[in-house]
């Protein structure tokens, strides 16, 4: 039995789509038929980033689960969903790294308004600043 293994550059699998694969000998004289490799969208966290906590010993983020029923507080270095390491927390987003695939994901800040009746952001939560205004100048003021 013979077995062939290959290392695929990360750039080829960071986005979904079809990739053509061909095996060649080092001198290029022998080669295989081309095969199609289907790259699927990599897994992403299922949480929503709803709150930012500025702390003296490092920022924290408040995440809402996919059902919208539970809130979790995380810090840089934490592991979420047994797969993603929290790399950076800012007012604009939470950067996580997939431990298995070494791919970065950003969970952008989403308004915490959907937390349910009587439940606002966690105590000490700071609402992130609004996004920068469009500087194109193509819209008239109201």
N, C-alpha and C positions, 0 to 999 in steps of 0.2 A: 504494500500500500504506500502511496505517495501522498504527501500533504503539502499544500502551499499556504503560507500565511503572508499577510501584507500589513504594512503600517500606512494608514491613510492620514494625510495632513489634515489638521483640524479645520483649516479653511474650506475643505471640501464638504464637511458635514455640519457646518454651523447654520445652514439654512436648508429647508426642505426642497426636494426636487429630484430629478433623475440625473445620474452620473454614469458616464461610460467608463468601463474598466477593461483593460487589456493587459495581458501578461507578456513580457518580452525578455529574452535572454540579454545579458549585459552587452553583447556585441550587436544586438538588434536584428540578428539574422532569423531567429525563430520567434514566433509570437502566436498568441491564442486568438480565437474569435473574440470580438468585443461583446461584453455582457453589460446589462444595465443594472446599476445599483440604485435602489429606491431609498432615498434619505427621508425619513419621517421628521416631522416637527419635534424637537426635543421636549421632554417633559418640563413643565413650568410650575412654580408654586401655585397653589389654589387659594391662597389667602389674599385679602385686600388690605392695603396699607391705609389706615384711617386716622392715625394720630402720631404726633411727634413729641417726645419728651426730652427736653434739654436738661442734662444732668452734669454735675461737676465731674463725675467719674465715667463719662462716656454717654453719648446719646442713646435713647431707647426708642422703639417704635411700637405702636399698638396695631395689631393685625386682627382682622375679622375673618372667621372661617367662611368656607364657601356657602354654608347655609345661612350665614348672617346671624347666628345665634350665640356664638362664643367669641370673646375677646382674649387676645394673648399679648403679653408684653415680651419683647425680645431685645437683645443687645447684640453688638458686634461679636462674632465668634460663635454665637448660638447655632444649633442645628435645628432646622425646621423640616417637618415631613420626612424625617430620617434620611434626607438626601441633600438638602441645600444648606450651605454654611453662609451665615450672614456676614458679608464682607464690609459693608458700609451703610450707615444710616444718615440721611440728611433730610431737610425739610421737603425736598422734592421727590425723593424716592428711597427705596431700600434695595441695595445691590446684594444679590446672592450668587453663589457659585455652586453649580451642580457638582457634587463630590465625585460622581461616577464618570461624567463626561467632560468635566472641567470647562463648562460653558457658563458664561455670566447671564443673569437675568436681572431686569430692573422691574420692581413693583412700584409704579408711580403712586403718589399720594392721591387719594380719592376722598371727597368730602365725607365727614363723619355723620352727616345728616340722617343717614339711613340706619342708625343704631337702634331705633325703636322708641316707643313713647316713654318719656321721662328719663331716657338714657342718653346723655351727651358724651362728649369726649372724656377720657379719664382725667381726674384731677391733675393739674399741672401741664396738661397737653397744650401745645402751642399750635395755632392754625398756621400752616405754611403761607408764605406771601403769595399774592396772586401772580399768575404768569406774566412775563414781560409784555408790554403793549406792542401791538404790531407797529413797526416803524416804517412800513411801506408808504404811508401817507396817501393811500388810494381811497380811503373811506372818509366821508364827511362826518363831522361831529354831530351828535343828535341835538 
